[in-house]
Amino acid sequence: MASLRAKLITYHVALLLALLSVLGLLLYSRLSRIVYSAVDSRLLARAGALAAGSVDSGDARQVDVPDAFRWEYRTTQSGSFFELRDSAGRPMAKSASLGGLDLPWHPEAAPAYYQTVSFQGEPVRVVAYRTRPDEGESPRDALVIQCATRLRSERELLRRFAGTLAATTLVILVASALGGGAIAQAVLKPIRAISASIGRVSEASLNERIEVAPIPPELKGIAASFNRTMARLEGAFRRQKEFTADASHELRTPLSVIISQGEVALRKARDPEEYAATLGSILQTARLMSGMIEKLLALARLGTDAGALQRECLDLGEVAQGAVELVAPLARRRDVSIAVASHAGFAVWGDRAALVEVFMNLLDNAIKYNRPSGAVSVRVERDGDHVLATVSDAGPGIPEKDLGNVLERFYRVDKSRSRELGGAGLGLSICSEIVKLHGGTLCIESQVGAGTTVLVRLPAAQQHAAPS
């Protein structure tokens, strides 16, 4: 019963057995009623014939038995009996086949009854027939004639019929089990194919897919779901490998700088100024590595602990204004002005710290990659069922060939300038992940020489309703 095939066959056979059993009982009951009705009709006809042939003989009553079945009442071996009683049930005459015995008598059922009783250790069917008194006679002058017959042949007929039903049912069940096994084998073939495809999946063969076309419609959903899962898993593994390779490459450079600076400093004794310069370079590189590692951890946390977001109803304009105040010192050092255009009431459901980080990363990029004495504008407005926040700069812009890749991890348009400014190519990736976790979208519009605009679209908060 552990296999699905065995369960299918068992359930199929059990259901068929139940149906055949009900059908067999109905057929047996119907045949039994037909057999007993035929017996009762025959006995009732004989009782009427015997009543018509009953005559008075002095103080006794005699029964003139018709020649057609006279011989059946002469011997006990015939299995046919009759007994004549008065209205009180006292025996008046009986067949020779009864010998010294009397048929069972039930006064409460005397007017007319049909019943099967045990007589001489065998089942006997008894029919009682009450005659009507002649004109001028008292009801007490009525007679009751009991006709009975053994049920040997009828019982044998029913027994054989029951045996035939049982044998037929057994044959049908065996044939059904064999046929069900063959059907289950054919039905489960696509499932075995799916299982074989799943079994071939490994880290080195994530491109394994199930051929959907030959699969029955009932299983196509499973196959399609498996293919979609494998596609997502393959993409996740590919991104993981790329991420690991990029992270290793990005961390290798600052580590090489720290090692080389330390080796050079230790080759010979140097002046304190040279040691200070070396330590300053090492410290700057270590800070770069620390910032990169923090961003890597932030990306990992966003991918595995999305449920940790503390959502609340926030005014996105206030969040943007708070982020502007935090980056204001950096803007002043780089002589970049920031203008905010927002009105109160643009509410969203989100995590305040996460959304502040989004605006800080976007503003940090807009300040760093801007022209001298440039400007940054921040706007928050309603856009249908969403709240739209835009961060625009007056920088050199992004070439069209790079525009589709800037959200990828470690991607930098100008790698030399990014390293000079301390960028690792992770800020926009972090922003994109946070916005996705809030059910929103992040896209970038840019034109070389005309600046860049980042658009963040988040679902607007509905009154009295929190996101599920």
Secondary structure, DSSP 4 states (H G I P E B T S, - for coil): --SHHHHHHHHHHHHHHHHHHHHHHHHHHHHHHHHHHHHHHHHHHHHHHHHHTEEEETTEEEE---GGGGGGGT-GGG-EEEEEEETT--EEEE-GGGTT------GGGTTS-EEEEEETTEEEEEEEEEPPPPTT--GGG-EEEEEEEE-HHHHHHHHHHHHHHHHHHHHHHHHHHHHHHHHHHHHHHHHHHHHHHHHT--TT-TT-----TTS-HHHHHHHHHHHHHHHHHHHHHHHHHHHHHHHHHHHHHHHHHHHHHHHHHHSS---HHHHHHHHHHHHHHHHHHHHHHHHHHHHHHHHH-GGG--EEEEEHHHHHHHHHHHHHHHHHHTT-EEEEEE-TT-EEEEEHHHHHHHHHHHHHHHHHTS-TT-EEEEEEEEETTEEEEEEEE-S----HHHHTTTTSTT--SSHHHHHHTT--S-HHHHHHHHHHHTT-EEEEEEETTTEEEEEEEEEBPPTT----
